[in-house]
């Protein structure tokens, strides 16, 4: 990949004016396959730029807002992309989870809106950020909101799994920056509550995860409704599974940046603990018993719920996070984990992206993930923004070959050790165990009362109405801009 400066010099003269851009025509393009090859396997690493935010072109009010949140120096993905994105260039970028991608697009979004000087109008956002899950959408909005406020701009969230009433009210009042999940956004457009014809900047966050969840058709339908002359920014940890279609269709002469294996990656140690099947449950309990904050991953929702209950019963208070939980329960459990009132979170891959909690010391793959990208994203919940972290995969003997293939594809060389309950290797990673916590007694069951609902009436969930499969709210206690989160 050519250096950013060389790329800007070579392409700057041929870039069309914004008003002349279109999806199918315009500036000469490099083939999408070539663009993606540069990002996936860069031949020349993106040079480290040591300039400050102000030196990169970030305006003073935003620099002050970042400083107030203890964010004083750009991360590599921010240093690489800001000189291009702040001037209106389309950007195709990749950075490891925890590398600071959110700020890399948040700063140009609010800056470009301030530069345009257009006024916000009802039901017509000026910028759109698409995110695959409700948790990630909430985290993104929490990062953008203080930056937008510093420049007199407003933000709003649109996601499924909750009533749309408050979202409709916010859109009706007018919003500058909308962070949305595709499903609910399409619903609101169909109902006439929102139009995308005034979007000046469109951002696609975690494009590969959008593809994994099957959202690319919805993403294309939404981007087709945005003006052709707008700026497009695409950021992700990986770029595959149909992302090339988005690159060809929506990005005009994009600047490509790849910042891989920097920051959080070098402070993460990986282990594979091989165990006998009968020993696995006790080894997992010992791994979860340390005094630090631990995140345990299972493959299934029922497995997460069951393991959290087993740990709590064994004196290790734990909460679960998975798709079967109601939104309020998800927020409550994540808030307990974020605040430290509970040190162990047992989750499915729902928590592998978009959950930014400080000081997770240990990630345990209780069930090895199905593929290597999930391993990378799960593991990325620890060692964020330069902090140290440990990742352990617990493998039964019949899983050893599968795990070896998984780590090889993830470009990880773990330390593999055969362990049993009480092994010194476990204690070396977890430190002294935390004190036993007596499980709380079960809440009393209220006596049944006669329902005031008319006989034969059905609840909303039983009415046959489809529920939105996308959405977005994570715990308020884990929101905001934090230097240690590296966002």
Beta strands, then each sheet from edge to edge (+ up, - down):
strand 1: 91-95
strand 2: 127-130
strand 3: 155-158
strand 4: 177-180
strand 5: 201-205
strand 6: 231-236
strand 7: 255-259
strand 8: 268-275
strand 9: 293-297
strand 10: 318-321
strand 11: 344-347
strand 12: 360-365
strand 13: 389-396
strand 14: 415-418
sheet 1: 3+ 4+ 2+ 5+ 6+ 1+ 7+
sheet 2: 10+ 11+ 9+ 12+ 13+ 8+ 14+
end
